[in-house]
Amino acid sequence: MSKSETYYQWARRKGVSRRDFFKFCTLMGAMLGLEATEFPKIVSALQSKPRLPVIYLNLQECTCCGESFLRSSHPLVSDLIFNMISLDYMEVLQAAAGKQAEEVRLKTMKDHPGGYILVVEGSVTLGNGGVFCTIGGVSTTDILKQTAEGAAAVIAYGSCATNACVQGAYPNPTEAVPIRRVIKNKPVIDVPGCPPIAEVITGTIVHYLTYGEIPELTNQGRPKAFYEHRVHDNCVRRAFFDAGQFVESFDDAGAKQGWCLYKMGCKGPTTYNACAITEWNDGVSYPIKSGHPCIGCSENNFFDNTPFYTHLAKIPNNALGKDVDQVGMDVVGVAGLAVVAHAGMTAVVKHGEKKAKEGSKP
Amino acid sequence: MSILRSQVYVWEFPVRFFHWVNALAITILFLTGMYIGHPILDTPGEAVGHFFMGRVRYWHGIFAFIFMANMLFRLYWFWAGNEYSKMRLWKKEFWRDAVTTFKYYTFMTREHAEHVGHNALAQLMYFFFVWLGGLLIMLTGLAMRGGSDPNGTIQTLFGWVVPLLRNEYQVRNLHHFLAWGFAVFLIGHLYMVFRQDILDDDGTISSMINGYKFELSSQNNKKARP
C-alpha cells in the first residue's frame, strides 16, 4: 500500500465499484445527519485525501467494543468500514506480536506526527501508579499519554474509555478513570456504550476528512449525530409507554404483547444513544425490541445505578437497600411523627401554663 | 370577655394569589410526578386508543411551567410588595428572630415575639424547601424535558445540568428526592399554620384568603386569653 493512496483508489483496488463508493459516501452523509448538498464534499474528500492511519489501543477493557466493531452492520459498510481506516495497530487483530507489534505503533507515530487518529478502548488506571493494567511492562496510562502525543484527535471508544464502566463502579479499586481525565490537550470524542455502535468511528473519520475538524458534540462530549436522542424518544415500544401499558413481569401477558418495559427497570428514558435508530447486527434488533429493558450502558456510571431491573436504583450505591422514593417516604414518616410529638408536647406545656395561671389566682 | 384586636392588612392579593396557585401546582405536580414514577393504573386494550401516560406527562409539564411562572412572579413581588412580602436573610434582626423563634418552638421560652407577617424560622423553611428546593427541581425538570428536543431552547439553556450530575439518571433521582422535600414541607407547614391559629387566635388561616390578620392591642396578651 502506497502512503499517498486515497480512499477511492484503495476502494477501487479492492474491487469496489464507483457506484458502491458513492453509495458509501451517501450512507455516511446520512448517518452524520448532513444535508444532501454536503455529500459531494465527502466524495471529493475521500477521492483526494490519503487514508488516515489509525492506532487502536486496548487498555483496561473486555474487548466487547472490538467485537462490536468487527460486526459493524451495513453490508456495504462492513466491507469498507473496517478496511477503509488504515488500521495500523490493533492488538486483537494484528498478526504481529510483542516487539514487532510495538514497532508498528512507534513507526506510525513517527511517520505521521499529528496526522493519525487514536482510538482508545478501555480506561486507564491511576491507582498505585497504574500498575493494574500494563502492556509490555508499561502502564496503560503511559502508553496512552505517549501515543496521544502526536494524534490528530482521540476517539474514546466504549464506556470504559468514556466513563470507566464496570471497573470504575464504586468503590473503583484500581482508580480507573475515563481517558478524558488523562488527555487534556487533544480533542477527545466520547463514543460511549457497552459496546458502542461501530459506525460512529467511520462516521467520525469521514467527518474529520471532509471538514478537517471533529463533528459537533453534545453537552456530554459525544457526536451529536448519534447521541443527541434518547433511546426512549425513538423506542419501538414508546406507544405503549404513552398509553400507560406496562410489562409487570417478564412472563406476563403484557410482555407477550410487547408492552413498555419501563417498570422492568428500562433506562431508555435517561439514556442517550442511537440503538433505537441504528439498531444492532445489521439493523436486526436492539435490547428493548428483543424484550429486555435498556440498562443505560452509554450513560456515565451506569453500573452504580443498580439493581438493573427496578425503575429506581437503590441509593446510595445500594447501601441502604432503598430507592429514592422509599427514602423520601421514610423522611415524610419521620416528619409526621415529629409533628405529632410536637403537638403533644405543646398540649402538655400549654395545659401546664393554664394550670399555673389558675393556681396563682387568689 | 372581648379582646381588643386591631385588623392589619398583611397579605396583598398577589401574595395570596401566588400562595394558592403554588399550592395547587405543587399538589398536581407531586401527584402526576408520582404517577409518572409509579404508573399503577393498568390500561386495557390496544395502545392506539389510549394516551394516559402521555396526558399525565403533558399536565405535569403544564403545571411545571405554571409553577415556574408563579415563582418568577413572586420573585418580582419581593421587590414590589409590601413589608410583609419581603425576605431579608442578610439582616441581623432576621437571625436574632430565628433564634428567638427556635427557642419558642422548642419550649425553651414560653412567649414568642409577635409576628404579623412570617417569623424568621418560617421564612427559612420557605427559603430552603420552596425556593432552593424549587430552583433545583426546576433545573432538574427542565434538564430532563430538554432532552426530548436536542436542539431546542430548553436544552440549550439547561443542557449543562446533566453533565454536572454525571448522568440523567442522577438528575431524575434528585428530582424525586426534591419532590419529597415538598411533602415534608407540607406536613410542617400545615401543622404550624393550625398551631399558630389555635394558640394565638390571630386569624392566620383566614388571612390566607382575605389577607387580614389580627394584632393584639393589649401588650399583656396572655392574660387576656380566656
Interface residues (C-beta under 8 A of the other chain):
Chain A: T218 N219 Q220 G221 K224 E228 H229 R230 D233 A239 F240 F241 D242 A243 G244 Q245 F246 W259 Y262 K263 K267 P269 T270 T271 Y272 G296 E299 N300 N301 F302 N305 H311 L312 A313 I315 V324 D325 V327 G328 M329 V331 V332 A335 G336 V339 H342 A343 M345 T346 V349 K350 E353
Chain B: M34 G37 H38 P39 L41 D42 T43 A47 V48 G49 H50 F51 F52 M53 G54 V56 Y105 F107 R110 M144 G147 S148 P150 N151 Q155 G159 W160 V162 P163 R166 N167 E168 Y169 V171 R172 N173 H176 F177 A179 W180 A183 V184 I187 G188 Y191 R195 L199
